[in-house]
Structure formats: C-alpha cells, structure tokens
C-alpha cells in the first residue's frame, strides 16, 4: 500500500508540473534535428516545432514563446538579429494596432451597447427570434471589435432576458413550503449595474484563461434552493430554462467566432494572411479589405443562419409560440426597450465615434476596391496601405474631445472645468490593448521570413508534391478539416502563422492559386466550436451557462462540418469569380533574383544558376 501511495504521489507531481517537463525536455528531444540535419532548413524546423508545441501546450505564455525567434534564429545562424526584429513591426501589425484602438474607442463610448439593444428591439421577443437578434448583433460587432469583448458584453444581457422569461415560474414557487427561495438578482432594477460588473469580470477572466473564475460569477448565485420534496417540481422549470439559456449563450459564441471572419481585422488569422501575402507576393495577390469582405461575408451569413437553425433543432425545437409564450415575449420586449431608453439620447461622444468608425471602414474599403478606382491611386508617388488609413482615424480619436464644452460655454465655465478628455485616452489603450497578440503576430512573421530564407518552405512544398495527384478541391477540403481539428486545441493565430507559409509553397508545387488554399484555411482557423478551451467566447458561455461539455461537443462537431463545407464550396464558386482561381496567376510564379541585385528578396528562395 505504501508503494502504491508513493506511486500516486509521483504521478500527481508529474501531472501538476507537466508544462515544466515539456519546456525542458522538448528541446533536448529535438536536438538531433539541428545537429544531424543539413543546412538552415533543419535548424529552422527545430525552432518552428518547438514554438508550435509551446504555443499549443502553453508551456510558456504565448507572447513569450513568440519572442523565441529573436533568440534562436541568430544563434543558430538562420537570420540576423536586425532582420528578425524587423518582422515584429510590419504594416499589417500597425493596421492591427490601429483596428484595436478603434475598437477600444467604440467600447469606451458604449456605442456597442446601444447597437446591441437597438437590434434586439427590431426582432421578435420569442426565444428563437431573440436568439437570431443576439446572433446578428454579436456577428456584426465581432467583425470590428474583439470577439471576447463582444461575447462578454452580450452574456449579461442574455442572462437578464432569460431570467425575465422564467420570472413568473420562479414567483409561483415562493408560496410553496417545499421550496426555499434564496437571494435573487433583479433583472429589471439592477440590470445596468449588473451588466457592467459582469462585463468587467468575464472579460478579465477570459483574458487570463480562468474558466472557473468566470463560472463563479454565475453558477455560485443560485436563485432557488430546493428541499427533497420540492426538487422534482422545479426540475422541469430549471431544465427548460437551462435549455434556452444554453441555446442562446452557445449561439452568441458561435456568432462571435463566425463574425470574426467577416472583415480583415475581425480576427488574427486574416491579418496573418495579409502580412504573409504582402511579404511573399507584394500587393499583386488582389487581397485587400474590400475583396476579403466580398469573399467571406456571404459565408459568414450562411454559417450564422445554419447555426441558428441547428441550435433551435438541438435545444428548443420548432414548435409554435403559445399564448403564454407571447405574453412573456411582450414583457421581454418592454424590458429591452426600457434598457435602451435608460441609455438616453445619443451623446456627442457616441455620435462622433460612429462617424469616425464609418469613415475608417470606408477608407479601408475604398482604398483599392478593384471594381472602381481607389483613393490610394491618386497618390501614385508612394504606396498607401490600410495602416495609414486607420492611424489617421486614430489620431482624430485622440484629438476630438468627448464633451465639447469649450465650444458652447463662456469663459468662466471653461476655467472651472479645464479637464476635457478626448474620445480615446492613452491610459485606456495602455491598460486594455492586448500587447501579447502583437508579439504573436511578430513571431509568426519571423517564422515566415526564416522559412523562406532557409529554404524550409521550398523543401516542405517539394515533399508535398504527391498531393498534386488529388483534385484541388480534395486538397483544400483535407487542409480545412485538419485546420478545424487543430484549432480546437491551439490558438487560431498561432495555427495561421505556422500553416500559411507551408500552404503558399504547396500551392506552387501543385500549381494552384495560393489564395485557393490559404483563404479557406484562414477562415477555418476561427471555426472552433467544440471545446470550451478552443476560444475565449466558448469559455465565457460555457462557464456562464454551466453547460455540459458533451452538449457543446455535440453541437460544435456539426457546426465544424457545416462551416468547413460552406467555406470550401464558396471558395470554388464565389471565390473563383473574385480572385480567378481557374488559372495559376503570374504573381505567384517564384521570382529568381538577379546576380547584380544588392538586396536579397525575401519573396523567393530560388538562386541563379
């Protein structure tokens, strides 16, 4: 018995310190690769494998792992330190930072809450139409602001609405001696305060990955405590409430993940794709803000619709609303209208934020829309990209005051209240901007550069030449299925960083347009619906609804299949119209540098004979 006890203690010690063993043993296990391998390809592969496993297991924090190229590539003789560091601040990274600042400005103005409540007023108040309203709102907001922030904002609203739907059932139990009613949150009197409090708690816990902490904000506040004799009576009510709550919460997570694919700044993988394409092929690929939206918005809408239908079938069915249900729907409608009225009229802060946001999207969309002359073409001397557009708007956010009192007040009032903050303040950016993701982008771009310089991408492409025997659609489908599986357990941005450079070389090998493989793979990186740990939105709703993991996996498995199939079909049909996938483009042909060139191009690893 003593030996068994010691064995259990050793196993417990190993399980609690497994990240340390991964951190220390993995480089030792892979050490023969750079020692026995020939050339820079093996040394680059050594670094990439280590980073990939560290990213997936989080043996080190993801941003810290992203800094490994700065250490390892120079020491292993793959790239100069200067070249590695340059990869951490490219145009795409600046565009990402600017997009995040615009999103923070929207959050600070509460414009996103006004949009959410306004949309909910236009849809019906029955559970299925409310769910559609929540999904459309979440989908739209996730195109522009953080998926985590969007989900965290919507969850308290769902909680209040669902509680209002079942409020009468709980009230009926108060007079029953078999049921003890504990402290209950008021969904009408304290909704605004609760929403703000919950938003902060959920957002912070989601960013730190603490699912249990998020759950404590909801699960620990029981509304009804049952004795043995009253347990069965309330179980049916609780089951119905749990089903509807789980259904709507899960729809928010799905809409957030899908909506993040709708614009070029909606999620990390799109920006990784843009950066890698610019690095490898310049601006000739035809991918920009307008073409990405034209390609993926139809798929985003189709997938959201399928998610709405699937979750209804799985949780609440398609039966018609009863008279009692219609009465509750009216109550919920009044609740939403009351909360919208509590916001008051649109403030100057919200109005200017909305105008600047629309202006930013217009500048992005019409910079080079392909179907008309873009505004950037009026500046032929230099190339103006999306980072310039968004940073110009960001400057206005820091310049324009949130309350323009000095325009309308007299001198005495100006002197008494000199403090007049701008629409966006630097302290808010400093506190809320996810700086770690910026390092993640940089680490990915460094990997891409090293893969090209070392020849690893070319070697991998040649090893995959056997896939040319398969139809292009089959290759794309296999890639998307594998990507959807891996992204369930790893960061979608990290997966894109590793996968996309390989796909570009694979496309050259099998002679298909690189976008034919890279576009659907990029979108699929965000199709993580099965596991709570797959994305922060999944973790938030899983904890808030105290869901059964099996239910989430069952619903998510079908959604993965639907989304992968949809994006593959749209790529071969609609994508071919936009990007011309029917032929291998000239811009994708590897360029052979001239011997007289002083600067070695990173676009190709081929050398002159």
ZIJO-V362759 format. One line per field, one symbol per residue. psi: psi as a letter, one per 20 degrees, with the letter a starting at -180 (. if undefined). Layout:
BEGIN
psi = ???
END
This chain:
BEGIN
psi = hhhhghghhgghgghikhhghgghhghhhihhghghqpahgghghggggghghhghilhqqghghiihhhghgghjkgqqgghghhiimrhhghgggghhhgghhgghijhhhggghgghhirrjqghhggggggggggghihhrphghgghhhghggggghhhhjghhhhhihipiipppappppihhkggghggghgggggghhhijnhhhghhhghimphppqrghjghgihgghggghggggggghhggghggghiihrhjhqghghgggggghghjbjihjpagghgghgigghggghgghgggghghhgiakqqprhhhhghhgggghgghghghhiaqprhggghggghghgghggggjgmigirpqhhiimhhropahhgghhghgghhigpqholhihirrhghghimhonqrhpqhhgghhipnhhhghggghghgggghhggijgggghhhhjhhiiiqqhhgggggghggghghihjrphhggghggghghghhghgjlqphhhhhghhghhhimoigqhigqggghghgghjlrphgghhgghghhggggggghgghghfhhhhgimiiqpqhiipppoqqhipgppqihqjqqq.
END
